[in-house]
Amino acid sequence: MLGKIDTRHLVRPALSRRSFLTVVGLSGAGFMIGCSDSSDTEPLAETGPADAPQPATQSAMGPFVRIGSDNTVTVLIKHLDKGQGVTTGLPTIVAEELDADWSQMRAEFAPADPTRYNNLFFGPFQATGGSTSIANSWTQLRQAAAGARSMLVDAAAARWQVPAADIVVAKGVVSHAASGNEASFGELASAAADMTPPAEPALKDPKDFTLIGTHVSRLDSNAKTDGSAIYTLDVTRPGMLTAVVQHPPKFGATVASFDPTAALDVPGVSEVVEIPRGVAVLADSFWSAKKGRDALEVVWAEADAEQRDSSELLDEYKALAEQASLPARSDGDVSAALASADNVVRREYAVPFLAHATMEPMDCVVELREDVCEIWTGAQLQTGDQMVAAHITGLQPEQVIINTEFAGGSFGRRAVPGSDYVAEAVTIAKAIDGRAPVKLIWTREDDMASGFYRPMSYHIMEGALDSDGNIGAWRHRLAVQSILAGTAFEGMIQDGIDSASVEGSRGLPYAIPNLQVDLYDVADVGVPVLWWRSVGHTQNGYVTEAFIDELAVQAGKDPYELRRELLKDHPRHLGVLELAAEKAGWGEDLGPGRGRGIAMHESFGSFVAEVVDVTVNEGGEFSVDRVVCAVDCGIAINPDVIRAQMEGGIGYGLSAALREEVTLAGGEVQQRNFDRYRPLRIDEMPDIDVHIVPSAEAPTGVGEPGVPPLAPALVNALADATGRRIYRMPIGDQLEA
């Protein structure tokens, strides 16, 4: 069955011997990401979302398309589906060019193999990120599907002895009107697989699309509603042990000593293993492993650990932002323009650490066999995971098999350059000499207190206004911790600038003659940071769009009209701005206690504008009533998926803006679960109205671009209602103070 795990391997008995092991682990980032030739090993499990019988035979039409004798069309998905819908979006592209019927379509995660399934934007590296899944696969899959269609036509032409040019393909049926012959894909698949695909297959004219841009049902809906979809947490291997890890309470602390006695006395616990980032307890069930960990006694060496409070860090960031001098952008002469301006507006913004808070915490299953390391996980950086696992085990990357499963969210958390939780699972499996498969499970508390975070940042904004209210200069200085520094991707830092730190600020589209962006790269903070949904755009989008709004008010101009004026040479930016304003009814009198704010931002090749309506009572409590969103993401492959991603991004951004933050006390994270890190509840969601700009441009990403405009549109709406500006995230009860 699709979506089920193949368990046809040697059954290994559960371990009953109790033992104590210490393992010398993998050092930090002591490896380089590379690429090796990969075998043609196919995945051992059908992880596709469709609940359909496995075809009796399948014929490969290249690396991405397989056609079964039962007439199913299976698309091999090289990306992770973590909820964003690529297991529907990518098959839609294939179905369109193949002229298949949607009922035929299936999806299956591709094996880890960068020689066939690399992300075309990332080089020889298989990965999902940067909202690139559709964008980098668009032409590739169209060509693959068009080639497969040509092979089917050639097979039919040979069978019927008719010219290929006279054959028609529609809704999964190949036919020849003059002879009356017709055949299904399944009937032709075997013969078609022997045909040579054209080097440059003809692609459809977009005006002839019948599936792209229309409603098609998601291929994963049934499996996700009936519970048959497989996530890593569902994977079970014969004789498997479950592992949990006791991580240090402070980042950078290490194990000084530990006593496993009490843990080993817990029924079901079989092993206690020291690993580089803590101590792992293995047992025959999760609950036994957790109880064993609760009983474990560990003494931590904290001399090199992060010891500061969040307030101390914030004071340091504020001072460092004043010193920001790494130039990310420099247009004109900002210093001279500020010095001669009639009115200089200076504002400072603080943005906290944030957790990813995925619904499914980190987990991974590892089985070591002779000369093979097999992994089951929601793999977002398959090639990176292969390289890390190979380094730990001493195998070659092609000996590391990765079965990609559905992931219950990521928002960037599963794309760790050092593959932290995968490395832990492999290290634990190696520590017990592969005697049993190991399932590593992080609890919610583990993920909240011992994971990775969106960086904290501090921003100093200065804008110069002349007597006519025109913006003559703009300076943005920020202090933020680099995501790439110290990782295998450090080579992507150019001239000291981590692009993730300044994205959304140095690409500001507004026509301002003197514009400067300066960075201070904070290097001495022990908190591990990582890309978070929309990465630098989430922070810089908030700061820049809140500040441009305030400059408009200071200049006596309507914030929407000022943006229109400054974007006149950017038609796609202007298009979403005007559409959102029109649909929201910009300029209407909302009445007392009501406010409306607007923001526009480009990220990952897509353009999004959002208008937020709020109601504020006399005590400062407020509700977010409505969000109107306009998005231009090029050709809309699946409009329903696009709307869902905009809605999800708005909810995610709203949750962070309202109350999410990670704080430290003496270096320890204070938020360990959803009681103190409280995400948005369903009854707090506003009405959301999404409008998609018709476009003939190539498709771009939608997983992240809905996030950046939300926070600034919200604080702009609150300022419209109350006259009070918000300069620190989250908003919390600042209006009530």
Buried (B, 14 or more C-beta within 10 A) or exposed (E): EBBBBEEEBEEBEEBEEEBBBEBEBBEEBEBEBBBBEBEEBBBBBBBBBBBBEBBEEBBBBBBBBBBBBBBBBBBBBBBBBBBBBBBBBBBBBBBBBBBBBBEBBBBBBBBBBBBBBBBBEBEEBBBBBBBBBBBBBBEBBBBBBBBBBBBBBBBBBBBBEBEEEBBEBEEBBBBBEEEEBBBBBBBBBBBBBEBEBBEEBEEBEEEEBEBBBBEBEBBBEBBBEEEBBBBBBBBEBBBBBBBBBBBBBBBBBBBEEBBBEBBBEBEBBBBBBBBBBBBBBBBBEBEBBBBBBEBBEBEBEBEEBBBBBBEEBBEBBBEBBEEBEBBBBBBBBBEEBBEEBEBBBEBBBBBBBBBBBBEBBBBBBBBBBEEBBBBBBBBBBBBBBBBBBBBBBEBBBBBBBBBBBBBBBBBBBBBBBBBBBBBBBBBBBBBBEBBBBBBBBBBBBBBBBBBBBBBBBBBBBBBBBBEEBBBBBBBBBBBBBBBBBBBBBEEEBEEEBBBBBBBBBBBBBBEBBBBBBBBBBBEEBBBBBBBBBBBBBBBBBBBBBBBBBBBBBBBEBBBBEBBBBBBEEBEBBBBBBBBBBEBBEBEEEBEEEBBBBBBBBBBBBBBBBBBBBBBBEEEBEBEBBBBBBBBBBBBBBBBBBBBBBBBBBBBBBBBBBBBBBBBBEBBBBBBBBEEEBBBBEEEEBBEBBBBBBEBEEEBBBBBBBBBBBBBBBBBBBBBBBBEEBBBBBBBBEBBEE
